[in-house]
């Protein structure tokens, strides 16, 4: 897109910005056959994750050469390969295409003439279930926190251990053992089945992603829902949850048949437990919200939705 390309003056400002100060970047390998056309940019495959490089490990020369100091093994594997370099400039996501080169063990990337703005990817998805945190009971503050299903879990089914990627199961097992021990003492986890998606979320590969705008407010992830609780996942420092705080929540279920398209259920729920990532620098948390008020007919509806069996 023509409007995504920086002008010459804008490029000069960005290069000077990179020269002046410790700007972290991420590097992703691309297909070798790329050009300056952004439409031809393709990651090598879905298993390749961006490599984050801290600002203190980067030096930018006046000629536009980025020196990668003390590069890790992942970066060294990109030698002589086409890469996409992404970073933020005044909270705006930018990127360019280049190649990792090395001379006398000094790894570098050259800034090309063309730098692009990262464009928003508009994703059209229809969700069978969503939620909205609309009210904070303690303060009376109105909220508008949208919650959508996490793309790596299946809601309204009984979680199974094999849903966790095999390479993450060892770490997940360690977390689960810890959480089960806590639950036995605190007696606040019910049957504990929600701990499987919690462990999945906190051990799932979470690569750094540069977006069109830094620190944008995003929907929370729904990890689990049943007739007793709603479990949310988030990786943003823009939200703060405190144990025992209570919220008004709207649960929205799409209906496949009948004259009404959706069924909205209004509940209040208390923050029952907060689970945090044990990885340094990883901001992910899971928030277990236990319903404090819910109508009997709504309990029946959600139970039958989640278990595919009649509520007795």
Number of C-alpha atoms within 10 A of each C-alpha: 10 7 9 13 18 17 14 12 9 12 18 14 13 18 20 15 15 23 19 13 13 15 19 16 21 20 26 21 26 22 15 15 10 16 12 15 10 17 9 12 18 16 18 15 10 6 7 12 19 22 18 18 19 14 15 12 15 22 20 23 15 12 10 18 16 19 20 22 17 14 16 11 8 12 19 15 11 18 17 14 16 25 27 20 23 25 25 21 17 10 13 15 20 24 22 22 27 23 21 23 18 15 7 5 11 12 19 22 23 18 20 14 14 16 24 21 22 20 14 10 8 6 6 6 6 8 11 15 20 18 23 19 20 17 19 17 15 10 10 10 10 13 14 11 16 18 22 18 22 19 10 14 18 15 20 18 14 15 18 11 15 10 14 20 14 10 11 15 19 12 14 25 16 11 22 19 12 11 17 15 12 13 16 12 8 10 12 14 19 12 9 14 14 21 24 22 28 25 24 25 25 26 23 16 12 12 12 13 15 20 20 19 18 15 13 11 13 15 18 21 23 26 30 27 24 22 19 16 20 22 23 24 26 22 17 17 11 10 11 6 13 12 13 14 15 22 25 21 24 20 19 17 18 15 13 10 8 7 7 9 10 16 15 14 18 18 18 19 25 22 20 19 20 16 17 15 17 13 10 6 7 13 14 19 21 25 23 27 25 24 21 14 13 15 11 9 11 16 16 14 17 20 20 17 19 16 14 12 9 10 13 6
